[in-house]
């Protein structure tokens, strides 16, 4: 079965995804032709694929070592994640792509 993901714009830049997803949030957004920066190609090196989790964060994987190392010292809030490192394991996720 391919990714079961639905996205819809509910507010400007707010998206809803339904899991489980086989790919990262970044790859899923790109497959759905939703624009999101990703300068390093999804390697947790640039931070341009930053997303803000509005709800459903409990349905994501834990931060990877690469993601944790990247965000340390940057003052990011708990709800800010790298889309390239996020996997939606189940349920629904509501997110916003910051401008």
N, C-alpha and C positions, 0 to 999 in steps of 0.2 A: 504494500500500500504506500503510495506517495504521501508526502506531507499532508496532513489534514490541518490546514490553517485557513482561517477566514480573517480577513482584515477589513475594517471599515473605518472611515473617518467619522468620529463622533464629535470632535471639536477640532479646531485647527491643530494639526500635527499630533492628535491623539489617535492611537490605533489600538485595535483589539485583535489579539491572536488567540486561536484555540489549539491546544495540543492534544496529544503529544506531537512534537516536531522532530523529524530526523536530522535536521540541520540546525546550525546556530541561528539566533535571531537575525544577525546580520545577513546570512545567506538567504534566509526566508524573505526578508524585506527586499533584497535585491532580486530574487526570483519573481516577486510580485510587482517589480518595477516601482517600488517605493523608494524615492531618493534618500540616501543616507551617505554621508562622507565615510570613507574608509581608506585613508591615505596609505596605511602600511599593509593593506591587503588582508586584514584580519589576523594580525600577529600580536595583538596587544602591545603595540609599540608606540602608537601615536595619540590615541584617545579621541580621534575624530568620530568614532562610531558610538560615542556616549549616548545612552538613552536614560530616561527617567522613568522608573517604575511607578505607576499610579496605583495599581492594585494587582494582586495575584503574584507578588514576588515570592511567596512561599512555594509556588509551582516551578520555580527555576532551580537549576543546580546551584550548589555552593560556589563561591568565587574560586576560580582556578588560582594556582600559585602565580601564574603570569599576571592575572588581573589584580590580585592582591598586591603584588610587587609594584605594579604600575600606579595604582591609586594611592599607595602610601605616600604621605607628604603632600598630596595635592588638595587636601581638604574636601574631598568629595563626601557627599552625604550617603547614608546607607542605601537609599533608593536609586543612586546613580550607578550604572553598570556599563560595561563594554559589551555592545551587542555581539561582537565577534566571539565572546567567551560565554555567552548565555545560551543555555539549552532549556526549552520549555518542555518539561517532563510530563506534565499533565495539566488539565484544567484550562483556565482562561487567564490571559495576561493583558492588562491595559498599560500602555506605555506612551511616552511622548518623546519625540526627537527634538532636542533643543536646537534653536537657531543659532 
